[in-house]
Amino acid sequence: QVQLVESGGGVVQPGRSLRLSCAASGFTFSGYGMHWVRQAPGKGLEWVAAIRYDGNNKYYADSVKGRFTISRDNSKNTLYLQMNSLRAEDTAVYYCARVGGANLGPLDYWGQGTLVTVSS
Amino acid sequence: QSVLTQPPSVSGAPGQRVTISCTGSSSNIGAGYDVHWYQQLPGTAPKLLIYGNNNRPSGVPDRFSGSKSGTSASLAISGLQAEDEADYYCQSYDSSLSDILFGGGTKLTVL
């Protein structure tokens, strides 16, 4: 069965960096686009970034553009989110999710999330 | 404030039918982009509920249905059950912002 497992979250000071990972299993990872979506405590869902199945195209929300980098290693079935220059407002649970079907298809499978807390 | 507008909360008694609206504009829903709906039970990750405006993934009960018209979409839940109590989010794409959008979410309370 499809499984997505995020890791790498934790407490980090403002201005520092953190890298999240999302280990995929149960499907052909190299055939699917992937997204990161976050949810601040008590708030709604916010799309963060997306990457095509081959890693050749990447897309970012304005709120993270220039600070976050999405990448993938299809040989390791792993998605990454490199987060630099972190701010308090980046505090959230970060979910990785698989795109079902075409580029703008639904997010059909989600991980359990990993919590990132940006605080001094 | 979200570009896709949802009511913050809706409620209904067991067995009743409720609808949750998702109002967008001519650059997202009105431009023909698909609307997807997610259910987030308390303390869990979101789960895909409706895709492509009105399609249910396997395993989703037919009590859940979606529709789209003009610049808006709706999620209908009939035969409300206690386990339907959750947050519901619509999602689409906006060509002006070049962003994937989520609605602000709607908390469903089963009375």
HADDOCK unambig.tbl for C-alpha pairs under 7 A between the chains (distance, minus, plus):
assign (segid A and resid 44 and name CA) (segid B and resid 104 and name CA) 5.64 0.50 0.50
assign (segid A and resid 44 and name CA) (segid B and resid 105 and name CA) 6.02 0.50 0.50
assign (segid A and resid 45 and name CA) (segid B and resid 102 and name CA) 6.36 0.50 0.50
assign (segid A and resid 46 and name CA) (segid B and resid 102 and name CA) 6.46 0.50 0.50
assign (segid A and resid 47 and name CA) (segid B and resid 100 and name CA) 6.33 0.50 0.50
assign (segid A and resid 47 and name CA) (segid B and resid 101 and name CA) 6.68 0.50 0.50
assign (segid A and resid 61 and name CA) (segid B and resid 99 and name CA) 6.48 0.50 0.50
assign (segid A and resid 106 and name CA) (segid B and resid 36 and name CA) 6.15 0.50 0.50
assign (segid A and resid 106 and name CA) (segid B and resid 51 and name CA) 5.98 0.50 0.50
assign (segid A and resid 107 and name CA) (segid B and resid 48 and name CA) 6.72 0.50 0.50
assign (segid A and resid 108 and name CA) (segid B and resid 48 and name CA) 5.54 0.50 0.50
assign (segid A and resid 110 and name CA) (segid B and resid 45 and name CA) 6.67 0.50 0.50
assign (segid A and resid 110 and name CA) (segid B and resid 46 and name CA) 6.84 0.50 0.50
assign (segid A and resid 111 and name CA) (segid B and resid 45 and name CA) 6.89 0.50 0.50
assign (segid A and resid 112 and name CA) (segid B and resid 44 and name CA) 7.00 0.50 0.50
assign (segid A and resid 112 and name CA) (segid B and resid 45 and name CA) 5.47 0.50 0.50
assign (segid A and resid 113 and name CA) (segid B and resid 45 and name CA) 6.95 0.50 0.50
